[in-house]
Amino acid sequence: MANVLETELKAYEHHRDNLLSTAEGKFALVRGDAVVGVYESEIDAISEGYRRFGNVPFLVKQIVRIETPLNFVSDLLGV
């Protein structure tokens, strides 16, 4: 199965250098192959994504130079 946000991640990477020079630390809202906007907070970007696109996949990503991997563990895994 392909990554649901593959197109959005590629678009973010394509615009990453420009975003870093103009909006480092802020949050990018990406839908399809376009960076829709840049927001001061993650919740502002998420709210705008739902307002504009509804309940569909879109990417909200903090604009940072060094990515920190996030790991989530589900209680449903029985680990």
N, CA, C, O and CB atoms as a CASP TS submission, in Angstrom:
PFRMAT TS
TARGET T0000
AUTHOR 0000-0000-0000
METHOD Language model
MODEL 1
PARENT N/A
ATOM      1  N   MET     1       0.838  -1.181   0.000  1.00  0.00           N
ATOM      2  CA  MET     1       0.000   0.000   0.000  1.00  0.00           C
ATOM      3  C   MET     1       0.885   1.248   0.000  1.00  0.00           C
ATOM      4  O   MET     1       1.827   1.356   0.784  1.00  0.00           O
ATOM      5  CB  MET     1      -0.954  -0.004   1.218  1.00  0.00           C
ATOM      6  N   ALA     2       0.569   2.171  -0.878  1.00  0.00           N
ATOM      7  CA  ALA     2       1.352   3.404  -0.984  1.00  0.00           C
ATOM      8  C   ALA     2       1.051   4.316   0.196  1.00  0.00           C
ATOM      9  O   ALA     2      -0.026   4.254   0.788  1.00  0.00           O
ATOM     10  CB  ALA     2       1.055   4.132  -2.314  1.00  0.00           C
ATOM     11  N   ASN     3       2.000   5.146   0.521  1.00  0.00           N
ATOM     12  CA  ASN     3       1.825   6.118   1.587  1.00  0.00           C
ATOM     13  C   ASN     3       0.746   7.113   1.179  1.00  0.00           C
ATOM     14  O   ASN     3       0.820   7.710   0.105  1.00  0.00           O
ATOM     15  CB  ASN     3       3.158   6.846   1.904  1.00  0.00           C
ATOM     16  N   VAL     4      -0.250   7.289   2.030  1.00  0.00           N
ATOM     17  CA  VAL     4      -1.371   8.176   1.731  1.00  0.00           C
ATOM     18  C   VAL     4      -0.896   9.599   1.457  1.00  0.00           C
ATOM     19  O   VAL     4      -1.470  10.285   0.611  1.00  0.00           O
ATOM     20  CB  VAL     4      -2.372   8.171   2.885  1.00  0.00           C
ATOM     21  N   LEU     5       0.121  10.047   2.145  1.00  0.00           N
ATOM     22  CA  LEU     5       0.606  11.421   2.010  1.00  0.00           C
ATOM     23  C   LEU     5       1.884  11.527   1.176  1.00  0.00           C
ATOM     24  O   LEU     5       2.632  12.496   1.309  1.00  0.00           O
ATOM     25  CB  LEU     5       0.849  12.009   3.377  1.00  0.00           C
ATOM     26  N   GLU     6       2.132  10.557   0.335  1.00  0.00           N
ATOM     27  CA  GLU     6       3.361  10.547  -0.467  1.00  0.00           C
ATOM     28  C   GLU     6       3.496  11.806  -1.324  1.00  0.00           C
ATOM     29  O   GLU     6       4.568  12.411  -1.365  1.00  0.00           O
ATOM     30  CB  GLU     6       3.393   9.309  -1.363  1.00  0.00           C
ATOM     31  N   THR     7       2.435  12.201  -2.000  1.00  0.00           N
ATOM     32  CA  THR     7       2.468  13.398  -2.851  1.00  0.00           C
ATOM     33  C   THR     7       2.755  14.642  -2.014  1.00  0.00           C
ATOM     34  O   THR     7       3.551  15.491  -2.413  1.00  0.00           O
ATOM     35  CB  THR     7       1.131  13.565  -3.611  1.00  0.00           C
ATOM     36  N   GLU     8       2.106  14.750  -0.853  1.00  0.00           N
ATOM     37  CA  GLU     8       2.301  15.900   0.020  1.00  0.00           C
ATOM     38  C   GLU     8       3.723  15.948   0.574  1.00  0.00           C
ATOM     39  O   GLU     8       4.320  17.022   0.658  1.00  0.00           O
ATOM     40  CB  GLU     8       1.297  15.866   1.165  1.00  0.00           C
ATOM     41  N   LEU     9       4.263  14.800   0.949  1.00  0.00           N
ATOM     42  CA  LEU     9       5.638  14.768   1.457  1.00  0.00           C
ATOM     43  C   LEU     9       6.638  15.183   0.382  1.00  0.00           C
ATOM     44  O   LEU     9       7.599  15.897   0.671  1.00  0.00           O
ATOM     45  CB  LEU     9       5.982  13.367   1.975  1.00  0.00           C
ATOM     46  N   LYS    10       6.420  14.744  -0.849  1.00  0.00           N
ATOM     47  CA  LYS    10       7.296  15.148  -1.956  1.00  0.00           C
ATOM     48  C   LYS    10       7.189  16.652  -2.210  1.00  0.00           C
ATOM     49  O   LYS    10       8.194  17.310  -2.479  1.00  0.00           O
ATOM     50  CB  LYS    10       6.942  14.367  -3.239  1.00  0.00           C
ATOM     51  N   ALA    11       5.985  17.189  -2.127  1.00  0.00           N
ATOM     52  CA  ALA    11       5.798  18.634  -2.324  1.00  0.00           C
ATOM     53  C   ALA    11       6.516  19.420  -1.226  1.00  0.00           C
ATOM     54  O   ALA    11       7.160  20.432  -1.500  1.00  0.00           O
ATOM     55  CB  ALA    11       4.289  18.993  -2.339  1.00  0.00           C
ATOM     56  N   TYR    12       6.402  18.949   0.014  1.00  0.00           N
ATOM     57  CA  TYR    12       7.094  19.622   1.115  1.00  0.00           C
ATOM     58  C   TYR    12       8.605  19.607   0.867  1.00  0.00           C
ATOM     59  O   TYR    12       9.267  20.636   0.998  1.00  0.00           O
ATOM     60  CB  TYR    12       6.758  18.943   2.473  1.00  0.00           C
ATOM     61  N   GLU    13       9.140  18.458   0.514  1.00  0.00           N
ATOM     62  CA  GLU    13      10.587  18.354   0.265  1.00  0.00           C
ATOM     63  C   GLU    13      11.020  19.262  -0.880  1.00  0.00           C
ATOM     64  O   GLU    13      12.093  19.863  -0.829  1.00  0.00           O
ATOM     65  CB  GLU    13      10.974  16.900  -0.050  1.00  0.00           C
ATOM     66  N   HIS    14      10.192  19.361  -1.904  1.00  0.00           N
ATOM     67  CA  HIS    14      10.501  20.222  -3.049  1.00  0.00           C
ATOM     68  C   HIS    14      10.618  21.694  -2.618  1.00  0.00           C
ATOM     69  O   HIS    14      11.465  22.425  -3.132  1.00  0.00           O
ATOM     70  CB  HIS    14       9.415  20.071  -4.138  1.00  0.00           C
ATOM     71  N   HIS    15       9.770  22.123  -1.678  1.00  0.00           N
ATOM     72  CA  HIS    15       9.737  23.517  -1.233  1.00  0.00           C
ATOM     73  C   HIS    15      10.506  23.755   0.061  1.00  0.00           C
ATOM     74  O   HIS    15      10.542  24.882   0.553  1.00  0.00           O
ATOM     75  CB  HIS    15       8.313  23.957  -1.051  1.00  0.00           C
ATOM     76  N   ARG    16      11.112  22.730   0.613  1.00  0.00           N
ATOM     77  CA  ARG    16      11.729  22.786   1.942  1.00  0.00           C
ATOM     78  C   ARG    16      12.756  23.914   2.097  1.00  0.00           C
ATOM     79  O   ARG    16      12.694  24.663   3.072  1.00  0.00           O
ATOM     80  CB  ARG    16      12.392  21.467   2.243  1.00  0.00           C
ATOM     81  N   ASP    17      13.680  24.048   1.177  1.00  0.00           N
ATOM     82  CA  ASP    17      14.720  25.075   1.297  1.00  0.00           C
ATOM     83  C   ASP    17      14.118  26.482   1.350  1.00  0.00           C
ATOM     84  O   ASP    17      14.531  27.309   2.164  1.00  0.00           O
ATOM     85  CB  ASP    17      15.702  24.973   0.124  1.00  0.00           C
ATOM     86  N   ASN    18      13.159  26.741   0.495  1.00  0.00           N
ATOM     87  CA  ASN    18      12.501  28.047   0.492  1.00  0.00           C
ATOM     88  C   ASN    18      11.736  28.263   1.799  1.00  0.00           C
ATOM     89  O   ASN    18      11.782  29.352   2.373  1.00  0.00           O
ATOM     90  CB  ASN    18      11.545  28.168  -0.715  1.00  0.00           C
ATOM     91  N   LEU    19      11.039  27.237   2.267  1.00  0.00           N
ATOM     92  CA  LEU    19      10.306  27.346   3.523  1.00  0.00           C
ATOM     93  C   LEU    19      11.249  27.612   4.692  1.00  0.00           C
ATOM     94  O   LEU    19      10.945  28.421   5.569  1.00  0.00           O
ATOM     95  CB  LEU    19       9.500  26.074   3.778  1.00  0.00           C
ATOM     96  N   LEU    20      12.393  26.931   4.701  1.00  0.00           N
ATOM     97  CA  LEU    20      13.363  27.149   5.775  1.00  0.00           C
ATOM     98  C   LEU    20      13.873  28.584   5.786  1.00  0.00           C
ATOM     99  O   LEU    20      14.091  29.157   6.853  1.00  0.00           O
ATOM    100  CB  LEU    20      14.535  26.183   5.633  1.00  0.00           C
ATOM    101  N   SER    21      14.061  29.161   4.617  1.00  0.00           N
ATOM    102  CA  SER    21      14.597  30.524   4.561  1.00  0.00           C
ATOM    103  C   SER    21      13.555  31.580   4.906  1.00  0.00           C
ATOM    104  O   SER    21      13.913  32.700   5.272  1.00  0.00           O
ATOM    105  CB  SER    21      15.156  30.801   3.186  1.00  0.00           C
ATOM    106  N   THR    22      12.276  31.245   4.796  1.00  0.00           N
ATOM    107  CA  THR    22      11.245  32.252   5.027  1.00  0.00           C
ATOM    108  C   THR    22      10.357  31.986   6.234  1.00  0.00           C
ATOM    109  O   THR    22       9.725  32.908   6.748  1.00  0.00           O
ATOM    110  CB  THR    22      10.395  32.363   3.824  1.00  0.00           C
ATOM    111  N   ALA    23      10.297  30.720   6.702  1.00  0.00           N
ATOM    112  CA  ALA    23       9.306  30.409   7.745  1.00  0.00           C
ATOM    113  C   ALA    23       9.770  29.315   8.701  1.00  0.00           C
ATOM    114  O   ALA    23       8.951  28.527   9.174  1.00  0.00           O
ATOM    115  CB  ALA    23       7.999  29.990   7.105  1.00  0.00           C
ATOM    116  N   GLU    24      11.047  29.253   8.989  1.00  0.00           N
ATOM    117  CA  GLU    24      11.563  28.199   9.871  1.00  0.00           C
ATOM    118  C   GLU    24      10.855  28.239  11.226  1.00  0.00           C
ATOM    119  O   GLU    24      10.680  29.303  11.820  1.00  0.00           O
ATOM    120  CB  GLU    24      13.092  28.351  10.062  1.00  0.00           C
ATOM    121  N   GLY    25      10.453  27.061  11.702  1.00  0.00           N
ATOM    122  CA  GLY    25       9.785  26.934  12.983  1.00  0.00           C
ATOM    123  C   GLY    25       8.270  26.992  12.899  1.00  0.00           C
ATOM    124  O   GLY    25       7.580  26.585  13.834  1.00  0.00           O
ATOM    125  N   LYS    26       7.751  27.491  11.795  1.00  0.00           N
ATOM    126  CA  LYS    26       6.297  27.563  11.606  1.00  0.00           C
ATOM    127  C   LYS    26       5.796  26.230  11.050  1.00  0.00           C
ATOM    128  O   LYS    26       6.561  25.271  10.950  1.00  0.00           O
ATOM    129  CB  LYS    26       5.912  28.740  10.647  1.00  0.00           C
ATOM    130  N   PHE    27       4.508  26.170  10.689  1.00  0.00           N
ATOM    131  CA  PHE    27       3.894  24.924  10.239  1.00  0.00           C
ATOM    132  C   PHE    27       3.325  25.092   8.832  1.00  0.00           C
ATOM    133  O   PHE    27       2.558  26.016   8.561  1.00  0.00           O
ATOM    134  CB  PHE    27       2.787  24.480  11.217  1.00  0.00           C
ATOM    135  N   ALA    28       3.718  24.181   7.947  1.00  0.00           N
ATOM    136  CA  ALA    28       3.235  24.212   6.570  1.00  0.00           C
ATOM    137  C   ALA    28       2.016  23.319   6.434  1.00  0.00           C
ATOM    138  O   ALA    28       1.975  22.218   6.983  1.00  0.00           O
ATOM    139  CB  ALA    28       4.340  23.773   5.587  1.00  0.00           C
ATOM    140  N   LEU    29       1.021  23.800   5.696  1.00  0.00           N
ATOM    141  CA  LEU    29      -0.156  23.022   5.316  1.00  0.00           C
ATOM    142  C   LEU    29       0.015  22.651   3.859  1.00  0.00           C
ATOM    143  O   LEU    29       0.146  23.524   3.001  1.00  0.00           O
ATOM    144  CB  LEU    29      -1.495  23.817   5.556  1.00  0.00           C
ATOM    145  N   VAL    30       0.014  21.346   3.572  1.00  0.00           N
ATOM    146  CA  VAL    30       0.263  20.863   2.218  1.00  0.00           C
ATOM    147  C   VAL    30      -0.888  19.945   1.808  1.00  0.00           C
ATOM    148  O   VAL    30      -1.269  19.037   2.547  1.00  0.00           O
ATOM    149  CB  VAL    30       1.636  20.116   2.128  1.00  0.00           C
ATOM    150  N   ARG    31      -1.433  20.197   0.622  1.00  0.00           N
ATOM    151  CA  ARG    31      -2.490  19.346   0.055  1.00  0.00           C
ATOM    152  C   ARG    31      -2.125  19.085  -1.385  1.00  0.00           C
ATOM    153  O   ARG    31      -1.913  20.016  -2.161  1.00  0.00           O
ATOM    154  CB  ARG    31      -3.914  20.011   0.170  1.00  0.00           C
ATOM    155  N   GLY    32      -2.053  17.817  -1.741  1.00  0.00           N
ATOM    156  CA  GLY    32      -1.633  17.469  -3.089  1.00  0.00           C
ATOM    157  C   GLY    32      -0.197  17.906  -3.287  1.00  0.00           C
ATOM    158  O   GLY    32       0.659  17.641  -2.443  1.00  0.00           O
ATOM    159  N   ASP    33       0.073  18.572  -4.396  1.00  0.00           N
ATOM    160  CA  ASP    33       1.453  18.997  -4.674  1.00  0.00           C
ATOM    161  C   ASP    33       1.683  20.483  -4.371  1.00  0.00           C
ATOM    162  O   ASP    33       2.626  21.086  -4.883  1.00  0.00           O
ATOM    163  CB  ASP    33       1.797  18.717  -6.133  1.00  0.00           C
ATOM    164  N   ALA    34       0.812  21.070  -3.531  1.00  0.00           N
ATOM    165  CA  ALA    34       0.932  22.498  -3.241  1.00  0.00           C
ATOM    166  C   ALA    34       1.070  22.762  -1.744  1.00  0.00           C
ATOM    167  O   ALA    34       0.396  22.142  -0.922  1.00  0.00           O
ATOM    168  CB  ALA    34      -0.275  23.248  -3.788  1.00  0.00           C
ATOM    169  N   VAL    35       1.954  23.692  -1.413  1.00  0.00           N
ATOM    170  CA  VAL    35       2.010  24.223  -0.050  1.00  0.00           C
ATOM    171  C   VAL    35       0.923  25.288   0.001  1.00  0.00           C
ATOM    172  O   VAL    35       1.039  26.339  -0.630  1.00  0.00           O
ATOM    173  CB  VAL    35       3.459  24.815   0.325  1.00  0.00           C
ATOM    174  N   VAL    36      -0.119  25.011   0.745  1.00  0.00           N
ATOM    175  CA  VAL    36      -1.303  25.868   0.784  1.00  0.00           C
ATOM    176  C   VAL    36      -1.068  27.112   1.630  1.00  0.00           C
ATOM    177  O   VAL    36      -1.568  28.192   1.316  1.00  0.00           O
ATOM    178  CB  VAL    36      -2.497  25.094   1.322  1.00  0.00           C
ATOM    179  N   GLY    37      -0.302  26.951   2.707  1.00  0.00           N
ATOM    180  CA  GLY    37      -0.048  28.090   3.572  1.00  0.00           C
ATOM    181  C   GLY    37       0.924  27.744   4.672  1.00  0.00           C
ATOM    182  O   GLY    37       1.292  26.584   4.855  1.00  0.00           O
ATOM    183  N   VAL    38       1.338  28.764   5.405  1.00  0.00           N
ATOM    184  CA  VAL    38       2.255  28.624   6.532  1.00  0.00           C
ATOM    185  C   VAL    38       1.589  29.286   7.732  1.00  0.00           C
ATOM    186  O   VAL    38       1.031  30.377   7.613  1.00  0.00           O
ATOM    187  CB  VAL    38       3.670  29.267   6.224  1.00  0.00           C
ATOM    188  N   TYR    39       1.645  28.626   8.892  1.00  0.00           N
ATOM    189  CA  TYR    39       0.911  29.069  10.070  1.00  0.00           C
ATOM    190  C   TYR    39       1.823  29.083  11.291  1.00  0.00           C
ATOM    191  O   TYR    39       2.800  28.338  11.366  1.00  0.00           O
ATOM    192  CB  TYR    39      -0.305  28.164  10.321  1.00  0.00           C
ATOM    193  N   GLU    40       1.485  29.942  12.241  1.00  0.00           N
ATOM    194  CA  GLU    40       2.273  30.090  13.463  1.00  0.00           C
ATOM    195  C   GLU    40       2.204  28.849  14.347  1.00  0.00           C
ATOM    196  O   GLU    40       3.187  28.504  15.002  1.00  0.00           O
ATOM    197  CB  GLU    40       1.797  31.300  14.244  1.00  0.00           C
ATOM    198  N   SER    41       1.061  28.176  14.372  1.00  0.00           N
ATOM    199  CA  SER    41       0.903  27.011  15.246  1.00  0.00           C
ATOM    200  C   SER    41       0.354  25.826  14.468  1.00  0.00           C
ATOM    201  O   SER    41      -0.273  25.976  13.419  1.00  0.00           O
ATOM    202  CB  SER    41      -0.022  27.342  16.426  1.00  0.00           C
ATOM    203  N   GLU    42       0.608  24.652  15.013  1.00  0.00           N
ATOM    204  CA  GLU    42       0.131  23.412  14.395  1.00  0.00           C
ATOM    205  C   GLU    42      -1.396  23.391  14.361  1.00  0.00           C
ATOM    206  O   GLU    42      -1.990  23.007  13.353  1.00  0.00           O
ATOM    207  CB  GLU    42       0.670  22.178  15.160  1.00  0.00           C
ATOM    208  N   ILE    43      -2.032  23.802  15.456  1.00  0.00           N
ATOM    209  CA  ILE    43      -3.499  23.765  15.509  1.00  0.00           C
ATOM    210  C   ILE    43      -4.118  24.727  14.494  1.00  0.00           C
ATOM    211  O   ILE    43      -5.178  24.434  13.942  1.00  0.00           O
ATOM    212  CB  ILE    43      -3.989  24.110  16.923  1.00  0.00           C
ATOM    213  N   ASP    44      -3.475  25.870  14.241  1.00  0.00           N
ATOM    214  CA  ASP    44      -3.971  26.798  13.214  1.00  0.00           C
ATOM    215  C   ASP    44      -3.923  26.145  11.834  1.00  0.00           C
ATOM    216  O   ASP    44      -4.863  26.271  11.049  1.00  0.00           O
ATOM    217  CB  ASP    44      -3.142  28.106  13.214  1.00  0.00           C
ATOM    218  N   ALA    45      -2.821  25.445  11.541  1.00  0.00           N
ATOM    219  CA  ALA    45      -2.679  24.777  10.243  1.00  0.00           C
ATOM    220  C   ALA    45      -3.691  23.650  10.097  1.00  0.00           C
ATOM    221  O   ALA    45      -4.297  23.495   9.037  1.00  0.00           O
ATOM    222  CB  ALA    45      -1.256  24.230  10.072  1.00  0.00           C
ATOM    223  N   ILE    46      -3.879  22.864  11.151  1.00  0.00           N
ATOM    224  CA  ILE    46      -4.848  21.760  11.106  1.00  0.00           C
ATOM    225  C   ILE    46      -6.262  22.304  10.936  1.00  0.00           C
ATOM    226  O   ILE    46      -7.029  21.793  10.120  1.00  0.00           O
ATOM    227  CB  ILE    46      -4.758  20.898  12.389  1.00  0.00           C
ATOM    228  N   SER    47      -6.604  23.320  11.687  1.00  0.00           N
ATOM    229  CA  SER    47      -7.948  23.916  11.585  1.00  0.00           C
ATOM    230  C   SER    47      -8.220  24.431  10.181  1.00  0.00           C
ATOM    231  O   SER    47      -9.304  24.229   9.633  1.00  0.00           O
ATOM    232  CB  SER    47      -8.106  25.059  12.595  1.00  0.00           C
ATOM    233  N   GLU    48      -7.227  25.098   9.604  1.00  0.00           N
ATOM    234  CA  GLU    48      -7.394  25.612   8.236  1.00  0.00           C
ATOM    235  C   GLU    48      -7.525  24.459   7.235  1.00  0.00           C
ATOM    236  O   GLU    48      -8.301  24.548   6.284  1.00  0.00           O
ATOM    237  CB  GLU    48      -6.199  26.519   7.848  1.00  0.00           C
ATOM    238  N   GLY    49      -6.773  23.386   7.448  1.00  0.00           N
ATOM    239  CA  GLY    49      -6.891  22.226   6.568  1.00  0.00           C
ATOM    240  C   GLY    49      -8.293  21.637   6.587  1.00  0.00           C
ATOM    241  O   GLY    49      -8.849  21.332   5.532  1.00  0.00           O
ATOM    242  N   TYR    50      -8.864  21.474   7.761  1.00  0.00           N
ATOM    243  CA  TYR    50     -10.237  20.954   7.855  1.00  0.00           C
ATOM    244  C   TYR    50     -11.241  21.941   7.282  1.00  0.00           C
ATOM    245  O   TYR    50     -12.199  21.536   6.623  1.00  0.00           O
ATOM    246  CB  TYR    50     -10.593  20.637   9.311  1.00  0.00           C
ATOM    247  N   ARG    51     -11.037  23.224   7.522  1.00  0.00           N
ATOM    248  CA  ARG    51     -11.953  24.230   6.997  1.00  0.00           C
ATOM    249  C   ARG    51     -11.965  24.238   5.468  1.00  0.00           C
ATOM    250  O   ARG    51     -13.022  24.314   4.841  1.00  0.00           O
ATOM    251  CB  ARG    51     -11.574  25.610   7.523  1.00  0.00           C
ATOM    252  N   ARG    52     -10.764  24.158   4.882  1.00  0.00           N
ATOM    253  CA  ARG    52     -10.664  24.238   3.420  1.00  0.00           C
ATOM    254  C   ARG    52     -10.966  22.940   2.701  1.00  0.00           C
ATOM    255  O   ARG    52     -11.560  22.943   1.623  1.00  0.00           O
ATOM    256  CB  ARG    52      -9.306  24.686   3.039  1.00  0.00           C
ATOM    257  N   PHE    53     -10.553  21.818   3.303  1.00  0.00           N
ATOM    258  CA  PHE    53     -10.613  20.553   2.566  1.00  0.00           C
ATOM    259  C   PHE    53     -11.575  19.537   3.150  1.00  0.00           C
ATOM    260  O   PHE    53     -11.942  18.580   2.468  1.00  0.00           O
ATOM    261  CB  PHE    53      -9.259  19.949   2.506  1.00  0.00           C
ATOM    262  N   GLY    54     -11.989  19.716   4.382  1.00  0.00           N
ATOM    263  CA  GLY    54     -12.874  18.743   5.019  1.00  0.00           C
ATOM    264  C   GLY    54     -12.071  17.587   5.604  1.00  0.00           C
ATOM    265  O   GLY    54     -10.874  17.704   5.866  1.00  0.00           O
ATOM    266  N   ASN    55     -12.753  16.487   5.796  1.00  0.00           N
ATOM    267  CA  ASN    55     -12.144  15.312   6.428  1.00  0.00           C
ATOM    268  C   ASN    55     -11.464  14.428   5.386  1.00  0.00           C
ATOM    269  O   ASN    55     -11.908  13.314   5.109  1.00  0.00           O
ATOM    270  CB  ASN    55     -13.204  14.502   7.198  1.00  0.00           C
ATOM    271  N   VAL    56     -10.385  14.947   4.821  1.00  0.00           N
ATOM    272  CA  VAL    56      -9.583  14.218   3.830  1.00  0.00           C
ATOM    273  C   VAL    56      -8.114  14.339   4.245  1.00  0.00           C
ATOM    274  O   VAL    56      -7.765  15.222   5.028  1.00  0.00           O
ATOM    275  CB  VAL    56      -9.816  14.780   2.364  1.00  0.00           C
ATOM    276  N   PRO    57      -7.261  13.467   3.731  1.00  0.00           N
ATOM    277  CA  PRO    57      -5.844  13.567   4.106  1.00  0.00           C
ATOM    278  C   PRO    57      -5.194  14.866   3.613  1.00  0.00           C
ATOM    279  O   PRO    57      -5.352  15.262   2.458  1.00  0.00           O
ATOM    280  CB  PRO    57      -5.078  12.373   3.551  1.00  0.00           C
ATOM    281  N   PHE    58      -4.472  15.503   4.508  1.00  0.00           N
ATOM    282  CA  PHE    58      -3.616  16.635   4.184  1.00  0.00           C
ATOM    283  C   PHE    58      -2.461  16.599   5.174  1.00  0.00           C
ATOM    284  O   PHE    58      -2.556  15.967   6.226  1.00  0.00           O
ATOM    285  CB  PHE    58      -4.399  18.009   4.245  1.00  0.00           C
ATOM    286  N   LEU    59      -1.384  17.269   4.837  1.00  0.00           N
ATOM    287  CA  LEU    59      -0.175  17.235   5.657  1.00  0.00           C
ATOM    288  C   LEU    59       0.030  18.556   6.369  1.00  0.00           C
ATOM    289  O   LEU    59      -0.074  19.625   5.768  1.00  0.00           O
ATOM    290  CB  LEU    59       1.047  16.906   4.803  1.00  0.00           C
ATOM    291  N   VAL    60       0.324  18.469   7.662  1.00  0.00           N
ATOM    292  CA  VAL    60       0.775  19.618   8.438  1.00  0.00           C
ATOM    293  C   VAL    60       2.136  19.235   8.991  1.00  0.00           C
ATOM    294  O   VAL    60       2.267  18.243   9.708  1.00  0.00           O
ATOM    295  CB  VAL    60      -0.247  20.010   9.592  1.00  0.00           C
ATOM    296  N   LYS    61       3.142  20.020   8.657  1.00  0.00           N
ATOM    297  CA  LYS    61       4.511  19.662   9.022  1.00  0.00           C
ATOM    298  C   LYS    61       5.242  20.900   9.514  1.00  0.00           C
ATOM    299  O   LYS    61       5.193  21.963   8.894  1.00  0.00           O
ATOM    300  CB  LYS    61       5.260  19.027   7.823  1.00  0.00           C
ATOM    301  N   GLN    62       5.930  20.736  10.657  1.00  0.00           N
ATOM    302  CA  GLN    62       6.742  21.855  11.149  1.00  0.00           C
ATOM    303  C   GLN    62       7.967  22.004  10.265  1.00  0.00           C
ATOM    304  O   GLN    62       8.586  21.020   9.859  1.00  0.00           O
ATOM    305  CB  GLN    62       7.161  21.641  12.635  1.00  0.00           C
ATOM    306  N   ILE    63       8.298  23.233   9.979  1.00  0.00           N
ATOM    307  CA  ILE    63       9.421  23.553   9.089  1.00  0.00           C
ATOM    308  C   ILE    63      10.680  23.640   9.950  1.00  0.00           C
ATOM    309  O   ILE    63      10.921  24.642  10.624  1.00  0.00           O
ATOM    310  CB  ILE    63       9.171  24.904   8.296  1.00  0.00           C
ATOM    311  N   VAL    64      11.477  22.571   9.914  1.00  0.00           N
ATOM    312  CA  VAL    64      12.687  22.495  10.733  1.00  0.00           C
ATOM    313  C   VAL    64      13.851  21.981   9.888  1.00  0.00           C
ATOM    314  O   VAL    64      13.653  21.276   8.898  1.00  0.00           O
ATOM    315  CB  VAL    64      12.462  21.579  11.966  1.00  0.00           C
ATOM    316  N   ARG    65      15.049  22.339  10.289  1.00  0.00           N
ATOM    317  CA  ARG    65      16.248  21.890   9.564  1.00  0.00           C
ATOM    318  C   ARG    65      16.547  20.423   9.829  1.00  0.00           C
ATOM    319  O   ARG    65      16.901  19.681   8.913  1.00  0.00           O
ATOM    320  CB  ARG    65      17.455  22.740   9.956  1.00  0.00           C
ATOM    321  N   ILE    66      16.405  20.008  11.082  1.00  0.00           N
ATOM    322  CA  ILE    66      16.718  18.630  11.455  1.00  0.00           C
ATOM    323  C   ILE    66      15.440  17.940  11.895  1.00  0.00           C
ATOM    324  O   ILE    66      14.799  18.358  12.859  1.00  0.00           O
ATOM    325  CB  ILE    66      17.790  18.578  12.580  1.00  0.00           C
ATOM    326  N   GLU    67      15.072  16.884  11.187  1.00  0.00           N
ATOM    327  CA  GLU    67      13.860  16.135  11.499  1.00  0.00           C
ATOM    328  C   GLU    67      14.099  15.236  12.709  1.00  0.00           C
ATOM    329  O   GLU    67      15.138  14.583  12.812  1.00  0.00           O
ATOM    330  CB  GLU    67      13.407  15.297  10.283  1.00  0.00           C
ATOM    331  N   THR    68      13.139  15.207  13.616  1.00  0.00           N
ATOM    332  CA  THR    68      13.197  14.311  14.766  1.00  0.00           C
ATOM    333  C   THR    68      12.178  13.202  14.544  1.00  0.00           C
ATOM    334  O   THR    68      10.979  13.474  14.481  1.00  0.00           O
ATOM    335  CB  THR    68      12.921  15.077  16.108  1.00  0.00           C
ATOM    336  N   PRO    69      12.632  11.957  14.426  1.00  0.00           N
ATOM    337  CA  PRO    69      11.681  10.863  14.201  1.00  0.00           C
ATOM    338  C   PRO    69      10.742  10.714  15.399  1.00  0.00           C
ATOM    339  O   PRO    69      11.160  10.821  16.552  1.00  0.00           O
ATOM    340  CB  PRO    69      12.431   9.535  13.941  1.00  0.00           C
ATOM    341  N   LEU    70       9.470  10.466  15.100  1.00  0.00           N
ATOM    342  CA  LEU    70       8.496  10.208  16.149  1.00  0.00           C
ATOM    343  C   LEU    70       8.079   8.754  16.080  1.00  0.00           C
ATOM    344  O   LEU    70       7.837   8.217  14.999  1.00  0.00           O
ATOM    345  CB  LEU    70       7.268  11.141  16.019  1.00  0.00           C
ATOM    346  N   ASN    71       7.997   8.129  17.219  1.00  0.00           N
ATOM    347  CA  ASN    71       7.565   6.733  17.287  1.00  0.00           C
ATOM    348  C   ASN    71       6.344   6.655  18.188  1.00  0.00           C
ATOM    349  O   ASN    71       6.329   7.216  19.283  1.00  0.00           O
ATOM    350  CB  ASN    71       8.709   5.804  17.813  1.00  0.00           C
ATOM    351  N   PHE    72       5.340   5.967  17.723  1.00  0.00           N
ATOM    352  CA  PHE    72       4.114   5.799  18.497  1.00  0.00           C
ATOM    353  C   PHE    72       3.893   4.315  18.702  1.00  0.00           C
ATOM    354  O   PHE    72       4.089   3.521  17.782  1.00  0.00           O
ATOM    355  CB  PHE    72       2.888   6.459  17.786  1.00  0.00           C
ATOM    356  N   VAL    73       3.491   3.941  19.890  1.00  0.00           N
ATOM    357  CA  VAL    73       3.196   2.548  20.200  1.00  0.00           C
ATOM    358  C   VAL    73       1.721   2.465  20.566  1.00  0.00           C
ATOM    359  O   VAL    73       1.224   3.254  21.370  1.00  0.00           O
ATOM    360  CB  VAL    73       4.108   2.006  21.363  1.00  0.00           C
ATOM    361  N   SER    74       1.038   1.518  19.977  1.00  0.00           N
ATOM    362  CA  SER    74      -0.377   1.332  20.245  1.00  0.00           C
ATOM    363  C   SER    74      -0.582   0.318  21.357  1.00  0.00           C
ATOM    364  O   SER    74       0.097  -0.707  21.404  1.00  0.00           O
ATOM    365  CB  SER    74      -1.108   0.889  18.981  1.00  0.00           C
ATOM    366  N   ASP    75      -1.520   0.604  22.254  1.00  0.00           N
ATOM    367  CA  ASP    75      -1.882  -0.360  23.291  1.00  0.00           C
ATOM    368  C   ASP    75      -2.545  -1.585  22.668  1.00  0.00           C
ATOM    369  O   ASP    75      -2.622  -2.642  23.293  1.00  0.00           O
ATOM    370  CB  ASP    75      -2.820   0.287  24.331  1.00  0.00           C
ATOM    371  N   LEU    76      -3.018  -1.439  21.447  1.00  0.00           N
ATOM    372  CA  LEU    76      -3.703  -2.551  20.790  1.00  0.00           C
ATOM    373  C   LEU    76      -2.749  -3.637  20.299  1.00  0.00           C
ATOM    374  O   LEU    76      -3.183  -4.728  19.929  1.00  0.00           O
ATOM    375  CB  LEU    76      -4.510  -2.034  19.631  1.00  0.00           C
ATOM    376  N   LEU    77      -1.454  -3.339  20.297  1.00  0.00           N
ATOM    377  CA  LEU    77      -0.474  -4.309  19.817  1.00  0.00           C
ATOM    378  C   LEU    77      -0.162  -5.377  20.854  1.00  0.00           C
ATOM    379  O   LEU    77       0.398  -6.419  20.514  1.00  0.00           O
ATOM    380  CB  LEU    77       0.798  -3.603  19.418  1.00  0.00           C
ATOM    381  N   GLY    78      -0.511  -5.141  22.095  1.00  0.00           N
ATOM    382  CA  GLY    78      -0.235  -6.117  23.137  1.00  0.00           C
ATOM    383  C   GLY    78       1.240  -6.221  23.494  1.00  0.00           C
ATOM    384  O   GLY    78       1.701  -7.254  23.977  1.00  0.00           O
ATOM    385  N   VAL    79       1.976  -5.139  23.250  1.00  0.00           N
ATOM    386  CA  VAL    79       3.412  -5.138  23.531  1.00  0.00           C
ATOM    387  C   VAL    79       3.652  -4.739  24.969  1.00  0.00           C
ATOM    388  O   VAL    79       4.801  -4.677  25.408  1.00  0.00           O
ATOM    389  CB  VAL    79       4.162  -4.189  22.580  1.00  0.00           C
TER
END
